[in-house]
Amino acid sequence: MKIRIDALRASFENLGVDGVYLTSRTSHRYFTRFDNEDGALLITKSNAYAFEDFRYIEVATNTLSGAFTVIEPKGKRSEWLGDILKREEVSRLGFEDLSMSVSAYERLKLDVSATLVPVNNTINKMREIKTEDEVLKMEKAQELTDKAFAHILTMLSPNMTENDVASELEYFMRKNGAEDKSFETIAVSGEKSSLPHGVPGNIKLKKGFLTMDFGATVDGYHSDMTRTVSIGKADEEMKKLYNTVLRAQRSALEYLKAGVNTKDADWVAREIIYKDYKGYFGHSLGHSVGLEVHEMPALSPNYNAILVPGNVVTVEPGIYIPGKYGVRIEDMVLICDNGIKNFTKSPKELIEI
């Protein structure tokens, strides 16, 4: 905790602030390793405060004391927060501009006399490079995801519904140690597989492609994987489409390493797909993962950054032909000096059920 607090303090001069007030659930967990969706933190030049309500005060006191002064706020925020800001001589206060609503911002302006300064970009940049501890948690989450895929392969049949598939994946991950699913599981078949973020329904699996996009959460950290299988035998056209996505993904994985430009990485996969399927790969190649499923940097034609060791990104090219079918293959990898460490172990060759 102290390392992250000190790293944030080191940015105060550049940000032009005397302290930072953190109100998002993600930042609360990042700086404290303690999950409370209603908690708030104040980090000043000399002290750090954790504001926790009655439901969490006992756990927070036992967990955070030493790094934070834990306070159960009572009364008006303008009083308990205002008093501390005055005592700590905070005249310019950083706030989370990308996660705070307009109404919350307006209330904060009324509650404090300090000038409010946006700081989310700085905090997000801190979170881009994962520590060894964070990497281990995501590896564990992906291990559960791989096991869930192996499990579902033993069960898949045309008699299952899309909801059956999604529910079984989620149940298996929770039963085997996941804190939660990473996001709403995608399991869509037949013509619905052309929908990159299709919603599972209470309908039997249709002949053709079945795309499953799912992940587990371990101690707040996410995994994210997609696999596409064929319900029934795949025809030659389906095989060509699938193998194009697979070739694009493997080429991108081979290209990735520290020093690579995110736009260039996207193009490595996109160029292969565009040879025969231009216009059918509508999303980015990938995104970073951590305490949130979608973080920066992104492997995108619209995002220009250089990958560094410690970035964790997905590599997920896809082809989607409206009204017909679609394929996506996704791994999650750690960027290293001379390549990648791929957390994802599930097979990628076309599987026919």
Beta strands, then each sheet from edge to edge (+ up, - down):
strand 1: 19-22
strand 2: 40-44
strand 3: 48-51
strand 4: 69-71
strand 5: 92-95
strand 6: 115-118
strand 7: 180-181
strand 8: 186-189
strand 9: 208-214
strand 10: 216-218
strand 11: 221-222
strand 12: 225-231
strand 13: 286-288
strand 14: 295-299
strand 15: 312-315
strand 16: 318-321
strand 17: 325-328
strand 18: 331-336
strand 19: 339-342
sheet 1: 4+ 3+ 2- 1+ 5+ 6+
sheet 2: 7+ 10- 11+
sheet 3: 8+ 9- 12+
sheet 4: 13+ 14-
sheet 5: 15+ 18- 19+
sheet 6: 16+ 17-
end
